[in-house]
Amino acid sequence: MTFKKILSCALMASCFALAGQACAEVKIALVAKSLGNGFFEAANVGAQQAAKELGDVKVIYTGPTTTTAEAQIEVLNGLIAQGVDAIAVSANDPDALVPVLKKAMQRGIKVVSWDSGVAKEGRQIHLNPSSNDLIGQMNVQLAADAIKALGLPKGDTAILSATPTSTNQNLWIAEMKKVLPQYPAVNLVTVAYGDDLSDKSYRETIGLLKTYPNLKVIISPSSVGIVAAAQAVKDQGKIGQVYVTGLGLPSEMAGAVKSGATKSFAIWNPIDLGYAATYIAYDLVKGKTTATQASMGKLGNVQLDADGNGAMAKPFIYDAGNIDQFAKIF
């Protein structure tokens, strides 16, 4: 027997001796709020990149077809039955998912929430795409910029959110309200909910335009809502009278910027977000995270607070000057 064959056999024996711990594939479930959402599909691209780099990882990208906690719980129960090693979930409800995720952790499954958080009892680490205060301030700043572009000293502004129970959306709206006194041009009149569904977000926008005839800006911190709102503004002949801003994907918002429905908007890179969440989940499985720090691979380390919360990066502004460049990426 050659040395090469002896070495190969020794390595295989080692894998079996360790009961597969060192050599087995690590199964990480990346759970979206809902399938068919470009933001989460982009996050999956990053997750698959991380899996390729790590080598011994299989990412299972999944999620419900509707943006409800009940539908997400059904998906999570299925993943627990499959015996995945880790779950990285963007939550439709911060509290409703806690019991099922507690069950996952009791069975040895590591749990990370990302984008939209789970209450700390239901996960080990939460990865915010950015800090909530920076996101809130960015959204209001974009609205103030839009009002200035319209040549107005002040303008009625509405928020078009996702679901009323969406963790991240509610945190960002709370932060927006906190900074409103710093932006006197922005007069917030209402908060509407499109449930992260294109058709409902479109209808809600039509309703906002009719209910508030002096509306000048719609802020949608939802990648689904912002696209639908921009389309509604265009269809209602309101371009040049109402601006849509918030958080969106460059590839989906390029048309809105070029039509004039949107002056500028912001987002972090969802590809990086999925990549980072996968690395954090992997390190939890491998026991490499600490109470204060977790690895995001090539993106560096994320610092964690006492509740296991960390923030990836601040939002980046997209406008006519850079939209074509980034629309080709995500």
Beta strands, then each sheet from edge to edge (+ up, - down):
strand 1: 26-31
strand 2: 57-62
strand 3: 86-89
strand 4: 110-114
strand 5: 125-128
strand 6: 155-161
strand 7: 186-193
strand 8: 215-220
strand 9: 243-246
strand 10: 264-267
strand 11: 293-295
strand 12: 301-303
strand 13: 309-311
strand 14: 316-319
sheet 1: 2+ 1+ 3+ 4+ 5+ 13+
sheet 2: 7+ 6+ 8+ 9+
sheet 3: 10+ 14-
sheet 4: 11+ 12-
end
